[in-house]
Amino acid sequence: MDTNDILARARDYLAKESDAAFKAEVEKLIATNDLKELEDRFYRDLEFGTGGLRGVIGGGYNRMNSYVVRRATQGMCDYLIANTKGKSLSACVAYDSRHYSDTFALDAALIFAANGIKAYLFSALRPTPELSYAIRLLKADTGVVVTASHNPPSYNGYKAYWNDGAQVIAPHDEGIIERVNAVSSIKYLPKEEALAKGLLQIIDKEIDEPYVAMIKTKLFRPALFKELAKDVKIVYTPLHGTGALHFERVMGDLGLSVATVPEQREPDGDFPTVAFPNPEEAAALKMALELGKKLKADVVMATDPDADRLGIAVPDGKGDYALISGNQLGALQLDYILLSLKEFGRMPKRPAAIRSIVTTELQSRIAASYGAESHECLTGFKWIAAEMGRFEKEGLDFVYATEESYGYLVETEVRDKDGISAAAMTAELTLYWRSKGKGLLERLDELYIEHGYHEERGINKYFEGASGMDIMRGIMGAYRKAQPASLGGVKVLRVRDIKVGLAWDSANPAAARKISLPASDVIQWYLEDGTMVTVRPSGTEPKIKFYILARTLVSADGLSSAKLESARKVRAIELDIKKVIS
């Protein structure tokens, strides 16, 4: 795109944007002839990814701002109205603690109202899973939550949901995008008029109370809390986000003592105490771990800003805390849920769990040990929700879902990952294994001894701007042109390319087999020793992601030896990957 095109798009944006601050940013860039920054803001429109819109806050078509939010919502309205006949329509809108979240949420609600779609808007910030719950409870037709999850402070986002409480997938996502691109005018209704006409309704406790009650019904052993809760200390951080409201309420109702990190308890879009408000990052838990050591906490927990992810750490027996990965906590939760269903004679006829394609296969092995099925889907909880819908149609009984990026779901009333219900379940399984004289690390080791030691490692490489997208496309294209024969010195036996919908043996690529997963820009390599390596560009951030899942059976040499061997495998594969992305 040449300079004249960029400037023309910038001036077009200025004519449409109503927010003075966003307009002023672009006007200044034009006045100072900052063509590099203008190109980044206008070389493309911000697009729906795996979870809707997400981008840096600011003026421009490739930024999160009032115009982009209003246009996206108008497109959603146009699509909803065109595809839903014979009923009154409604939408739920929620938001988190990020900059402009409340503004963007109100923008969206008033666009819905102006199009005759009743908008249920939360009175204050709420967790993302509660938005999914509200859609299902209120039988709404669609929904939006304004959040950028665990991204840096400069980001915000917009997740679009359908009437099942799940994020939109095909054909709705593609249909909405077409309508967004075709928007020529945007309807808008002032807040006072929307309220007066009954097209805007503010909600809070009428959703909060049943949501909290629902979470508590998913627990198996209420008596265990009465017996042991008083002796257990939890240190918690919401990382300046939405989690404290419900986390503290649920844990308090269960009789647990919670010490929330005071410096991180209040919502703050600057996230001043962390570089990234992401419980996957060890640095984000630094203050919580320090408080945990001081109070001798039994478990440290953290939720991300919209409280759909949960990270934990537990005492390591050496005076410090060990971080539990998303794969590890998912394994512990699935094991505990199936164990409890079996113990109480509540195992359904056809129990089935769901995991993403980059989640540890330890999940499938645990499920099989209890006679349960394990189903895989694409990365992103919208695909897990789609599998849940399929379960309902085909007679499978949902028991649990997880993905490696710290997302868990223990209930069917929500169709997105839920950090609050996952925290409650984690608290219970912590008490359960304590009652058996074990910590979570000890139970995890037992699972490794039974199913093999699973070492998981992620590698992320960021590529910013227009050139970054080309670089990532080039990496994926190069792999497709010449698949690696080995990784880390271990032969590649099979390849699965989900974008082209085929899997094949390396020795006979001509005999490729079709796969049933929806198309996605993902390549997976299955190595001779059972290790799996996956590469995919992120759908929500400007980065490419590699996942290494190494498994080593525990021999007579013991678990320590298996851990060392898996670590060696991972290091060797990392070296090969870094040659490609460095």
N, C-alpha and C positions, 0 to 999 in steps of 0.2 A: 504494500500500500504506500503510495507516494505522499509527499508532504501536503499537496493540495487536497488529497482525499482525507488525510488526517485532520487538517484544519476545517474542512467542510463538515466532517462528523462532529468536531468539537463545537462549531457554531450551531449545528442542528441540536445538539444536546442542550446548549445554553438556552435555546428557545423553548425547551420542554421542561427543564428542571425548575421546580418551584422553591427549593431550599436555597436561601441566600448564601449560606456558607459553602455549599458545594459549587454553586455558580461562581463564587469569588475565586475558588481554587483554580478553576479552568480559565477564567478571565486573566488571572495572573500569569499562568503558563503561556497563554497566547501573547500577552504583552511582553514577556521576557524572552519569547521565541524559544522556549524549552522544548524542542522537538522530540528529544529522546523520551521525556516524561509523557508528552502528549501521545506519542506513538504507543506507549505501554497502556495508556488509558483508553485508547480508541482503535487499536488495531483489530479488535474483535468485540463482540458483545459477550458479557458475562453469561455463561451457559449453565444449564442444569447438568450436574454430575451425578455421582452415586447418591447424593442426598439433597439435590436441589441446587440453589445458588450458594456460592461461597466465594468471597473475595475481600480485597483490601477496601476499607472504608474510604470514600472520597468521590470527587466529581469525575464523571466519565462513564461511558458505556461498559467499560471493563472494570468497574468498581461497584461497591455496594453503596447505594444512595437512595434517596426518596423516589427519584424518577424510575430507577431500575426496579425497585420494590413495587411501585404502583403499576408499572407496565406488566410485570410478572403476574401480579394479582388480577389485573384486568384480563390478561390472557387466560388465567385459571377460571375466571368468571365466564368468559365467552365459551370456553370448552365445557364447563359444567352445565351451563344453560342449554347448550346445543345437544348435550348427551344425556340429559335428565328431563323427562317429561312428566307432567301430571302430578306434581307435588311441590309444596313449598320447600325451598332450599335453605340450608344453614351451614355455617362454617365456624370452627373454633380457632382461636388465635392465642398463642402464648409467646413469651419472650424471656430471655435470660438477662444477665447483668452487663452485657457488653455495651460499648458506646453506641448510641442511637437505637438500641434494641427496642426501647419503649416507643420511640418515634416511628420506627419501621412497622412495629406491630399495630399501632394506631392507624398508620397509613393503609396497611392491608385490610384492617377491619372496616375502615370507612369506604374503601373501594368495594368490598363485598356488599356493604349496606347500600351503596349507590346503585348497585346492580340488582337490588331486590333480594339479596341473599342475607338472611339474618346472621349477624356476627356475634358469637359469644367470645368476649375478650376478657382474659384474666385481669384482675384489678392490679396485680403486681407480678413480679417475676416468679416463674414456676419451672420445675424440671421438665425436660422434654418428654419423659415417659408419661407424665400427667396429661400432656396434650393428647397423646394417643389414647389414653384412658378416657378423657373427656369426649373425644369424638365418638367412641363406642357407647359411652353412657348416655350421651345426649342424642345419639343416632343422627349425628351431623353428616353432611354429604362430603365435606372436605375439611382441611385444616392447614394451618401454617404455624410453625414455631420459628421465631427469629433468634438464631444462635449460630455461632461458628465453632461450637463444641470446644475443643481444646487447642484451637489455633492461637497464634500470638495476638496481642491486644489490638493490633492494627486491622484485624479481620472482623467481619461479621458475615452472617449467612441467613439463609431462608430455606427451611425444609418444608416441602409440600407433601401433604397427606391426602389419602382417599378415604372413602366412607368405612373402610374396614379398620381404620386406625393405623394403617401402615403407610410408609412413604410410597409415593407413586412409582409404578413401574409401567412397562409397556402393556397396553397401548396408550395408557393415560399420559405418561411422561412425554412421549413423542407428540401426542395430540396437543398437550399444553404448550409445548415448545412451538409448534406450528401456529397456534393461536397467539402466543406472545409475539412471535415475529411478524404477525399480521396486524397487530394493534395499531390503529390509526388515531384513535381518540380514547381518552381515559375518563371514565365517570367518577365523580367524587362527591361525597355528601358531608357537610360539616357535622362535627360530633354532636352538637346540641340537637340538630335536626334528626340525626340518626337515632338518638335516644328517644326523642319525642315520638317518632314513628314506630318505635318498637323494633327497629332494624339493627340496633346495637344493644346488647345486654352484657353488663359487667358480671363476671362470675368469680367465685373464690371458694368459700366454705362448702357450698353445695357439691363441689367436686372434691375438695380436699378430704372431707370426712370419709366418704365411701372409698376413696383411693387408699387412705391409710388403713382403713378397716380391711380392705381386700388384701393388702400386703400381709397383715398379721394372720389371715386365714390360710396362707400358704405354708406356714410353719408346721412342723410335725410334732414337736414336743413342748407344749406350753409348760408342763410340769418341770421341765429341765430349767427353764428360766427362773421359776419360783425357788428352785433348789440351789442353783449356782450363780444366778445373775449378780447377786450382791458381792460376790468375790471376784468379779471380772471387771477390769478397767479397759475402756476403749478410748484411744486418742483419735480425733477426727479432724479433718480439714476439708472444707468445701472449696478451697482454692479461690476464694472471693466470688463464688458463684451462687447457684440457687439451692444447693443441697441441704443447708443447715435446717431450714424450716421443717422438712419432713424427716430428715435423718434423726435429729434430736427428739422429735415427737415420737417416732416409732421406737427408738431405742429406750426412751424414757418410759413409754407404755409397757415395754417388756421388762422393766426393772433394772436395766443396765446403766452403769455409770459412764457418762460420756464427758470427756474433757475436749472441748473444741479449741483448736489453736486460735487464740484471741486475735492475733494480727491478721488472720486470714478468714475470719468468720463473716465479716460484713461484705456485701456485694460491692465490687469495684472493677470497672471495666479496664482499668490500667493494669490490673494484676501486679501490684507494685512489689510483691515479695518473691515473685518467680519469673524466670525467663520465659517459660512455657507453662501454662496452667494445665498440664497434662499428667495424670497419675501414672502414665506409662514411663515417665521420666523420673529417674531417681532423685534428681535435683529438686523436683517439685515437692517431694515429700520431706525435704531436709528439716524444715521447722517442726513438722509433725513427728519425725523420728527423734528429734532432740527433746521434745516434750514427752514422747513415749519413754525415752530412757530416764528422764527425770522422775516420771510418775510410775515407772515400772509397769507400763501398760501390757496387757495380754495380747492386744492386737492394735495395729495402727491402720486407719482407713482413710481414704481420700476419694472424693468424687470430682469429676471435671466440672467446668462452669455450668453446664446444663444438666448435670447429675444423671447422665445416662451411662457413664463409665464408672467403674470402681477399681481402685488399686489398694492393695493391702501389704503390710509387712508384719512379721511375727518374730518373737525372740528366737535367736539362733542357738541358745544354750551356752554361748561364749561371751555374754555380756553385751551383745549387739543385736541388730535386727536384720533379718533376711527378707529381701523383697520377693514377693510371690508374683510370678508372671501371669499374664492373662491366660495362657495355656494351662498353667499349673492350677490356678484357682478354678478354671472351668472344669478341669479333671476332678478336683476335690468336690466341687458342687454336684457334678453329675453322679459321682460315686456315692455321695451322701444321700441324694434324692432317691436313687435306685435302691440303695441299702434300706432306706426308711420305708419305701413303698413295699419292699419285700417283707421287712420285719413286721409291718402292721397289716399284712395281707391285703394291701391296696394296689398291688401291681395290676395295671390294666391289661386287657386282653392282648393288645398289640402295642406295647410301649415303644416310643420312638423319640430319639433326640436329633437335633440338627446342629451342624457345625459348618463353618465356611470352608472353602477349599484350601485355605492357608492356615487352618487351625490344626493343631497336633492330632495325629492319628491315634494317640493314646486314648482320645475320646471314644473312638469306635471300638477299641479293644476293651475298654471298661464297660461300654454298653453291652457288648457281646457276652461278657462274663456274667451279666445279670439276665441274659436272654432278651435284651432289648435291641432294637434296630438303631443304626446311626446313618443319617442321611446328610449329604453334602449339598452346598449351594454356593453361588457366587459370593464374593466379599461384599458386605453391606447388609444391614439388618432388614432392608426392604426385601431382600431375597429370602431371608429366614422367615419373614412374615408371609411371603408367598408360599413357602413350603408348609407353614402352619395352615394356610387356607386349603392347600392340597390335602393335608392330613384329614381335615374335617370332611372333605368330599369322599375320600377313599377309605375312611374308617380306621386310620391310624390314631393312636393316643399320644398326644404331645406330653412329654415329661420335662424337657429342658432344651435350651438353645444357647449357643455361645459362639463368639469369634475371638480370635487371638488378641485383638486390640482392646482388651479389657471390657468387652460387652457381654452381658449375661441376661437371660430371661427365664424366670421360674414360673411365670403365670401366663394365662391365655387372655386375660382381660386387657393386656397391653400388647401392642404389636410393634414394639421397638425395644431396644435394650434398656434395662432399668437398673440404675445404680442403687436406688433406694431398696427395692425388694432384694437385690443381690446382697446388699449389706446385711439385711435382716437374716437372710439364709446363711450368710457367712458367720454371723454371730452365733446362730444356733449350732452349726456344725463345729464351731470352735468349742462350744460348751459340751457338745456330744463327745468329741474326742478327748476332752479334758476328763469327762466322767469315766472314760476308759483308760485313763492314765497316759494319754498321748497328746502330743502337739501336732499341728498341721504338717510340719516338716517330716515328722515320723510317719504319719499316714501317707504322705506323698512318697516317701522312700519305699513303703510297703507296696504301693501301686507300681513303682518302678521295678521292684524285684519280681513282681508278678507278670508285668507286661513288657519289660524292657525299659532301659533308661532312654528318655527322649530329651535331646538337647535342641533347643530352638534359638535361632538368632535372626534378627532382622537387620537389614542394611538399607538406609534411606539416603538418597542423593537428590538434592534440590537443584532445579534448573529454572531460574526465574526468567520472565519475559517471553517475547515472541520467539527468540532464538532458542530458549529453553525447550519449548514445545517441539521444535525441529530436532533438537538433540535427542530427546526421548523417543521420538518417532524413528530416528536413525538407529538408536540402540535396538529397538524392537525389530526393525526391518533387517538389521544385520544378523540378528539371531535367526530370523525366519529364512534368510538366504543361506545361512550355514549353521546348522544346529551344532552345539559342542559335542564332541565325541566322548569327552570326559569332563568331570569337574572335581577339583581337589585330588586328581590322580585316580579317581574311581570312574569306571566306565558307565556311560549313560545307556540304560537298557531300553527305556521307553520315553516318548515325548507326547505331551498333550497340549495342543494349541487350541485354546478355547475361542479365540477370535475366528478361526476358520472352522471350528466345530469338529476337529479330527484328533484322533490319537493313533500312534503307530509305534511299532518296535523299531529301534535304531537299525537293526540288521535287515529290516525289510520295510522301508518307508512306503513302498508302493502299495502295500496291503493295509492302508489306513482305515480306521474304523470311525464311524460317526459317533459323536457323544451327544447327550441330551441336554446339556447345560445351555442357557442362552449365550449368545455371542458376547465376548468381553475380551479386551486386549490383555490376555494372560497367556503365558507359556509356562509349562511345568515339565521338569525333568526328573525321571525316576532312576536312581542310580543302582548299581549292582549290589550294594550293601544294604539296600532298604531306605536309604536317605532320599528325601524329596526336596527339590529346589524350585522355587516359583519366582517369576518376575512379572511385575505389572506396573504401569504408570498409575499414580493415584488419580481417583476421580474427583477429589475435592481440593487437592493441593498441587503445586508445581514441583512434584518430585516423582522419582521412580523408586519402587520398593522391591527388595529381594527378601525372600523368606527361606531360611535353611532349616529343615526339619530332619535331624539325624537321630537314628535309633540304634542302640547297642544292647543286645541281650546280656543279662547278668549271668556270668558264668561262675565257676567255682572260685575265681579270683575275687569275686565280691562286687558290690555296687560301686565302690571307689574306683576300681579298675575300669568299669563300664563308663563311668563319668569322664575319666581321663581320655578314653578312646573316642567318645563322642566329641569331646572338646577338640581333639586333634583333627577329626574329620571336618568339623566346622571351620577351624582356622585355615585349613588347606583350601576349602571352597571359597572362603572370603578372599583369599589372595587372588584366585582366578577372577572373581567378580570385580574386584577393585582395578584389575588391569583394564576392564572394559569401561568403567565409569569415571576413572580418575583423569 
